Protein backbone atom coordinates (compact mmCIF):
# COMPACT_ATOMS: atom_id res chain seq x y z
CA UNK A 1 0.00 0.00 0.00
CA UNK A 2 1.38 3.39 -0.97
CA UNK A 3 1.34 6.66 0.94
CA UNK A 4 -1.20 8.03 -1.53
CA UNK A 5 -3.57 5.12 -0.86
CA UNK A 6 -3.27 5.45 2.92
CA UNK A 7 -3.83 9.21 2.72
CA UNK A 8 -6.95 8.66 0.59
CA UNK A 9 -8.37 6.25 3.20
CA UNK A 10 -7.67 8.67 6.06
CA UNK A 11 -9.15 11.61 4.12
CA UNK A 12 -12.25 9.55 3.39
CA UNK A 13 -12.69 8.79 7.11
CA UNK A 14 -12.18 12.46 8.00
CA UNK A 15 -14.82 13.47 5.47
CA UNK A 16 -17.30 10.92 6.82
CA UNK A 17 -17.36 8.94 3.56
CA UNK A 18 -15.76 5.84 5.11
CA UNK A 19 -16.39 4.29 8.50
CA UNK A 20 -13.55 3.51 10.88
CA UNK A 21 -14.43 -0.19 10.55
CA UNK A 22 -14.12 -0.05 6.76
CA UNK A 23 -10.83 1.81 7.05
CA UNK A 24 -9.47 -0.80 9.46
CA UNK A 25 -10.51 -3.51 7.02
CA UNK A 26 -8.61 -1.75 4.23
CA UNK A 27 -5.52 -1.36 6.42
CA UNK A 28 -5.60 -4.77 8.08
CA UNK A 29 -2.72 -6.21 6.03
CA UNK A 30 -0.26 -3.55 7.13
CA UNK A 31 2.62 -3.77 7.62
CA UNK A 32 2.90 -7.16 5.85
CA UNK A 33 0.83 -10.01 4.47
CA UNK A 34 1.82 -13.53 5.50
CA UNK A 35 1.61 -16.09 2.67
CA UNK A 36 3.47 -18.75 4.65
CA UNK A 37 6.41 -19.07 2.26
CA UNK A 38 6.66 -15.27 1.92
CA UNK A 39 5.71 -12.17 3.87
CA UNK A 40 4.73 -9.36 1.52
CA UNK A 41 6.01 -5.97 2.64
CA UNK A 42 3.15 -3.62 1.79
CA UNK A 43 4.95 -0.80 3.62
CA UNK A 44 8.02 -0.91 1.34
CA UNK A 45 6.93 1.96 -0.90
CA UNK A 46 5.79 4.02 2.08
CA UNK A 47 9.12 3.57 3.93
CA UNK A 48 11.60 3.61 1.09
CA UNK A 49 9.94 5.21 -1.91
CA UNK A 50 10.59 2.08 -4.00
CA UNK A 51 8.18 -0.62 -5.13
CA UNK A 52 8.48 -4.19 -3.86
CA UNK A 53 11.12 -6.11 -5.83
CA UNK A 54 10.76 -9.89 -6.05
CA UNK A 55 13.89 -11.92 -6.83
CA UNK A 56 12.52 -14.39 -9.37
CA UNK A 57 15.69 -16.41 -9.97
CA UNK A 58 15.13 -19.22 -7.45
CA UNK A 59 11.39 -18.87 -6.90
CA UNK A 60 8.89 -21.14 -8.59
CA UNK A 61 6.29 -19.82 -11.01
CA UNK A 62 3.61 -20.59 -8.43
CA UNK A 63 5.43 -18.58 -5.74
CA UNK A 64 5.93 -15.59 -8.03
CA UNK A 65 2.28 -15.66 -9.09
CA UNK A 66 1.06 -15.88 -5.49
CA UNK A 67 3.27 -12.95 -4.46
CA UNK A 68 2.22 -10.98 -7.53
CA UNK A 69 -1.47 -11.54 -6.83
CA UNK A 70 -0.96 -10.39 -3.25
CA UNK A 71 0.64 -7.18 -4.53
CA UNK A 72 -2.14 -6.73 -7.08
CA UNK A 73 -4.74 -7.05 -4.33
CA UNK A 74 -3.11 -4.14 -2.50
CA UNK A 75 -2.76 -2.24 -5.81
CA UNK A 76 0.95 -1.73 -5.21
CA UNK A 77 3.58 -1.48 -7.94
CA UNK A 78 5.99 -4.41 -8.02
CA UNK A 79 9.01 -5.62 -9.97
CA UNK A 80 10.28 -9.16 -10.54
CA UNK A 81 14.05 -9.30 -11.13
CA UNK A 82 16.11 -12.17 -12.60
CA UNK A 83 13.04 -13.49 -14.40
CA UNK A 84 14.15 -15.80 -17.24
CA UNK A 85 12.12 -15.83 -20.43
CA UNK A 86 10.60 -19.31 -19.95
CA UNK A 87 9.53 -18.49 -16.41
CA UNK A 88 8.28 -15.08 -17.55
CA UNK A 89 5.99 -16.71 -20.12
CA UNK A 90 4.52 -18.96 -17.45
CA UNK A 91 4.01 -16.06 -15.03
CA UNK A 92 2.44 -13.85 -17.70
CA UNK A 93 -0.03 -16.58 -18.59
CA UNK A 94 -1.45 -16.08 -15.09
CA UNK A 95 -0.72 -12.35 -14.57
CA UNK A 96 -1.40 -10.93 -18.02
CA UNK A 97 -0.86 -7.29 -17.02
CA UNK A 98 2.82 -7.95 -16.22
CA UNK A 99 5.18 -6.11 -18.57
CA UNK A 100 8.34 -8.03 -19.43
CA UNK A 101 11.72 -6.56 -20.37
CA UNK A 102 13.60 -9.54 -21.88
CA UNK A 103 17.11 -8.08 -22.09
CA UNK A 104 16.97 -6.98 -18.45
CA UNK A 105 15.06 -10.13 -17.41
CA UNK A 106 12.65 -7.95 -15.44
CA UNK A 107 8.88 -8.11 -15.08
CA UNK A 108 6.89 -5.16 -13.74
CA UNK A 109 3.32 -4.22 -12.97
CA UNK A 110 2.82 -0.54 -12.25
CA UNK A 111 -0.58 0.57 -10.95
CA UNK A 112 0.59 4.13 -10.42
CA UNK A 113 2.13 5.92 -13.37
CA UNK A 114 5.86 6.47 -13.18
CA UNK A 115 6.60 10.00 -11.99
CA UNK A 116 9.98 11.52 -12.78
CA UNK A 117 11.82 12.49 -9.62
CA UNK A 118 15.36 13.47 -8.82
CA UNK A 119 17.76 16.25 -9.72
CA UNK A 120 18.69 15.19 -13.21
CA UNK A 121 19.73 12.45 -15.57
CA UNK A 122 21.10 9.06 -14.64
CA UNK A 123 23.43 7.45 -17.19
CA UNK A 124 24.19 3.73 -17.49
CA UNK A 125 27.48 2.88 -19.22
CA UNK A 126 28.65 -0.59 -20.21
CA UNK A 127 32.21 -1.57 -21.05
CA UNK A 128 31.19 -4.26 -23.54
CA UNK A 129 28.17 -5.64 -25.35
CA UNK A 130 28.38 -8.75 -23.14
CA UNK A 131 27.77 -6.53 -20.10
CA UNK A 132 24.48 -5.17 -21.48
CA UNK A 133 22.13 -7.60 -19.64
CA UNK A 134 23.40 -6.33 -16.27
CA UNK A 135 23.43 -2.74 -17.57
CA UNK A 136 19.82 -3.16 -18.71
CA UNK A 137 18.79 -4.50 -15.30
CA UNK A 138 20.19 -1.29 -13.84
CA UNK A 139 18.68 0.96 -16.52
CA UNK A 140 15.18 -0.55 -16.47
CA UNK A 141 15.04 -0.56 -12.65
CA UNK A 142 16.23 3.06 -12.58
CA UNK A 143 13.51 4.04 -15.05
CA UNK A 144 10.84 2.22 -13.05
CA UNK A 145 12.09 4.04 -9.93
CA UNK A 146 11.33 7.38 -11.62
CA UNK A 147 14.65 8.49 -13.10
CA UNK A 148 15.47 9.96 -16.49
CA UNK A 149 17.90 7.39 -17.87
CA UNK A 150 20.29 7.46 -20.81
CA UNK A 151 22.43 4.58 -22.03
CA UNK A 152 25.95 4.43 -23.42
CA UNK A 153 27.06 0.90 -24.30
CA UNK A 154 30.25 -0.79 -25.54
CA UNK A 155 32.72 1.96 -24.64
CA UNK A 156 35.30 -0.06 -22.72
CA UNK A 157 39.01 0.60 -22.26
CA UNK A 158 40.00 -1.53 -25.28
CA UNK A 159 39.03 1.50 -27.38
CA UNK A 160 38.99 4.63 -25.23
CA UNK A 161 38.12 6.86 -28.19
CA UNK A 162 34.57 5.44 -27.95
CA UNK A 163 34.30 6.80 -24.41
CA UNK A 164 35.99 10.16 -24.94
CA UNK A 165 33.82 10.85 -27.99
CA UNK A 166 30.85 10.92 -25.59
CA UNK A 167 32.29 13.03 -22.77
CA UNK A 168 29.81 15.88 -23.23
CA UNK A 169 26.81 13.61 -22.66
CA UNK A 170 28.59 11.81 -19.80
CA UNK A 171 29.21 15.14 -18.05
CA UNK A 172 25.51 16.05 -18.28
CA UNK A 173 24.53 13.10 -16.09
CA UNK A 174 23.94 13.61 -12.36
CA UNK A 175 24.89 10.04 -11.41
CA UNK A 176 26.60 7.33 -13.47
CA UNK A 177 26.29 3.55 -13.24
CA UNK A 178 29.32 1.97 -14.92
CA UNK A 179 29.12 -1.74 -15.70
CA UNK A 180 32.21 -3.78 -16.62
CA UNK A 181 33.54 -7.32 -16.57
CA UNK A 182 37.00 -8.67 -17.49
CA UNK A 183 39.52 -6.51 -15.53
CA UNK A 184 36.85 -3.99 -14.49
CA UNK A 185 38.84 -0.87 -15.39
CA UNK A 186 36.12 1.33 -16.89
CA UNK A 187 34.62 2.82 -13.67
CA UNK A 188 38.09 4.09 -12.66
CA UNK A 189 38.57 5.74 -16.04
CA UNK A 190 35.13 7.38 -15.97
CA UNK A 191 35.53 8.59 -12.38
CA UNK A 192 38.89 10.12 -13.29
CA UNK A 193 37.28 12.23 -16.02
CA UNK A 194 34.19 13.67 -14.30
CA UNK A 195 33.03 15.24 -11.03
CA UNK A 196 29.89 13.12 -10.49
CA UNK A 197 29.20 10.04 -8.33
CA UNK A 198 30.01 6.72 -10.04
CA UNK A 199 28.33 3.45 -9.06
CA UNK A 200 30.54 0.61 -10.29
CA UNK A 201 29.01 -2.77 -11.19
CA UNK A 202 31.35 -5.72 -11.78
CA UNK A 203 29.94 -8.42 -14.06
CA UNK A 204 30.71 -12.11 -14.26
CA UNK A 205 31.88 -11.71 -17.88
CA UNK A 206 35.47 -12.78 -18.50
CA UNK A 207 37.87 -15.65 -19.06
CA UNK A 208 39.12 -18.05 -16.37
CA UNK A 209 41.25 -15.69 -14.30
CA UNK A 210 38.35 -13.25 -14.13
CA UNK A 211 36.91 -15.71 -11.58
CA UNK A 212 33.29 -15.01 -12.58
CA UNK A 213 33.56 -11.32 -11.75
CA UNK A 214 35.78 -11.47 -8.67
CA UNK A 215 38.73 -9.88 -10.51
CA UNK A 216 36.56 -6.98 -11.66
CA UNK A 217 35.08 -6.58 -8.16
CA UNK A 218 38.52 -6.39 -6.54
CA UNK A 219 39.79 -3.97 -9.20
CA UNK A 220 36.83 -1.65 -8.60
CA UNK A 221 37.25 -1.83 -4.82
CA UNK A 222 40.92 -0.92 -5.23
CA UNK A 223 40.37 1.95 -7.67
CA UNK A 224 42.58 5.00 -7.19
CA UNK A 225 39.83 7.25 -8.61
CA UNK A 226 37.83 8.90 -5.84
CA UNK A 227 34.04 8.95 -5.66
CA UNK A 228 33.46 5.34 -6.80
CA UNK A 229 30.95 3.17 -4.95
CA UNK A 230 30.98 -0.56 -5.75
CA UNK A 231 28.04 -2.99 -5.62
CA UNK A 232 28.12 -6.78 -5.83
CA UNK A 233 28.83 -8.83 -8.96
CA UNK A 234 26.02 -8.56 -11.58
CA UNK A 235 23.96 -6.43 -9.17
CA UNK A 236 22.36 -3.99 -11.59
CA UNK A 237 19.32 -3.67 -9.32
CA UNK A 238 21.43 -2.61 -6.33
CA UNK A 239 23.23 -0.04 -8.46
CA UNK A 240 19.89 1.40 -9.60
CA UNK A 241 18.72 1.79 -5.99
CA UNK A 242 21.95 3.49 -4.91
CA UNK A 243 21.98 5.83 -7.92
CA UNK A 244 18.29 6.69 -7.40
CA UNK A 245 18.85 7.62 -3.75
CA UNK A 246 21.74 9.88 -4.77
CA UNK A 247 19.67 11.44 -7.55
CA UNK A 248 16.82 12.14 -5.10
CA UNK A 249 19.07 13.40 -2.30
CA UNK A 250 17.84 16.64 -0.75
CA UNK A 251 14.42 16.46 -2.39
CA UNK A 252 11.52 16.43 0.06
CA UNK A 253 8.86 13.81 -0.50
CA UNK A 254 5.47 15.42 -1.06
CA UNK A 255 3.27 12.52 0.03
CA UNK A 256 2.18 11.54 -3.48
CA UNK A 257 4.32 8.42 -3.98
N, C-alpha and C positions, 0 to 999 in steps of 0.2 A: 504494500500500500504506500502511495506516495504522499508527500506533504500536501499537495493540492487536494488529494482525495480526503485526507483527514480534515483539512480546513473546511472543505465543502460540507462534511458531515456535521462538524461543530457549528458552522454558520446556520445550517438547516435546523439544528436543535435550538439555537439562539433565537431564530425567527419563528419558532413554534411550528415548523413544517414537519419535523421529525420528533418522535418521542424519544425519551432517554433510553427506553427499552430497545427500540429499533436501532438507535445509535450503538448501544452496547453489542447488539447482535452483529452489526456491521464491523465492529472493532474486535470481535472476540478472538480472532486468530492472530492478534498482535501479542508479542513481538515475533512469534514464529508459528509455523504449522507443522505438526509432527506427522510424517508419513510412515514412521517406523524405520525405514532404511535411510530416510533423509529428513532433515528439519529445515523447512523453507523459511528463509530470513526475509519476511515481508517488511522489515524496518531498514533494509540495506540502503534503499534509495533515500530514505528520510535521513539516515545517519551520515551517509558518505557522499550522496549526490551521484551515485552510480547505480545502474540496474544490476539485478542479480546475474551472476555469470556462472553457468553450469559447465564443469569440465566433462565433456562428453567422451573422452578417450577411453576410459575403462568402465563406463556405465553401460548397461544394457539399453536396448531400444525401449523396453518397457519402463525402465527407471526414468529415462529422459522424458518419455511421454507423460508419466505420472507427475513428475516435477513440473513439466511445462503446463499441464492442465491445472495444477495448483496455482501457478503464477497467473494463468489466464483467469481463473476464478477471482483473483484479487485485482485483476486488470492492471498488473504491473509489467513494465517492460522487462524482458529477459534476453540473455545471450547464451548460446551454447558454443563453447570453444572446443577445438580439437575434434570436430565432427566430420569423420570421413564420409566420402560420397555415398557409399552403400548404406551406411547407417543413417545418413541424412535422408535418403529416399524413403527408408522405412519409417522414420520419424515424421516426415512430411505427409505420408499417407494417412497419418492419424491426426496431425496438427497441420492442416492445409495452409493456414495463414503464416506459417514460418517462412521467412525469407532466407535463402541459402546463398552464401558467398563461397563458391568452390575453391578458388585459389587460396583464400584465407582459412578454409575449412571452418567457417563460422555460420551458425544459424542465429536468427534474431527475430523476435516478435515485439514490435514497438506499438503500444497502445497510444502513447502520447508522442506527438510529433517531435522530432529532434529539434532542439533550440540551440542555436549557436551561442556559445559562451566562451569566455576567455579573452585575453588581451589581443591575441593575433593569430598568426598562422603557425601550424605545426607541420614540419617537414619530415618525411620518412625517406632515408637514403639507404640503398643497398649496395654492397661492394660488388656482388655478382648476380647474374640471373638466377643461379641456384639458391641464392638467399631470399628470393622474392616471396616464397610462401610464408616465411617468418615475418618479413617486412609487411606483407599484406595482412597478417593477423594484427600487427600493430596499427596499420593504417585504418583498417575497417573498424577495429575497436575504438580508435581515437575519433573517427567520424561518428560512430554511434554514441559516444560520450559527449558529443556536441562541439567538436573542434572543426575549424577549417583545416583541411589536410591537403598537402601537395606531396607528390612522389617524385623521387629522382633515383632511378635504378641503373645498376651496372656501371658504377663509376669508381671501381676499386683502384688500389695503388698500382696495379699492373699497367695502368695507363692513366697517369694523373691528369693529363690534359682533358680527360672527360669530366673530371671533377672541377678543375679550375675554370673551365669554360662556363660553368654554372654558378660561379661565386656570387653574382649579383642576386640571384634568386635564393641561394642559400642564406645570404646575409639578411634577407627580408623576413626569414622565419623567426619566431619568438623562441621556439624550442625545437631541437632536432633529435630524432631517433635514428641512430646509425647502426645498421645491421651488417655483420661481416662474419664469415667463417675463415677457413684456412689459418693464417697467422694473426688475423684480427687487427690489422694495423689501421684500418680506415678511420675509426673514431678518434684516434690520436691525431691523425692528419687534419681532420675536420676541426677538432677542438683547437688546434694550433693556428687556424686561419680565421676564426670568428670569435665574437665576444658573447655568445649565447650558450645556455645550458645544453649539454650533449648527453643523451641517454644511450649508452652503448649496449648492443645486444649481440652476444656471441652466438653463432649457429653451429650445428653439428656437421656442417659441410667441410670436407677436407679429407686428405689421404691419411694413411695409418698413423703417423706421428701427430696428427691433429687431435687424436684421442677423442673423437666424437664431440669436438667443441671445447675440450678442456684447454688446449693450447691457446685458442682465441680468448677464452675467459681469463686465463692468467695474464696474457698480453694486455688485455684491457684493464685489468686490475692494477697492472704495473706501469700504466701509461705515465709519461712525464708531462703530458699536456694537462693543465689544470681545468677543473670544471666538468670532468667526465664522471658520470654515475653509471655503474654497471649492474645489469640485471642477470638473471640466470640464463643458462644455455637454452636457446630457442624460445625464450619467454617474451614474445611480442606483446602479449596481453599485459604483462607486468610493466613493460616499457610504456605502453599506452596510458596506463593508470598514472604512472609517475609523471609523464609529460603533461597529462591533462591537469593534474594538481598544480604543477608549476605554472601552466598557462592560465589557470584560474586564480592564482595567488593574489590576494589583496582585493578580490572582488567579493562584495557582500552578496550572500544569497537573498533573494527577494521573496522566498516562500512559494514560488510557482513551479518548482521542480518536483 
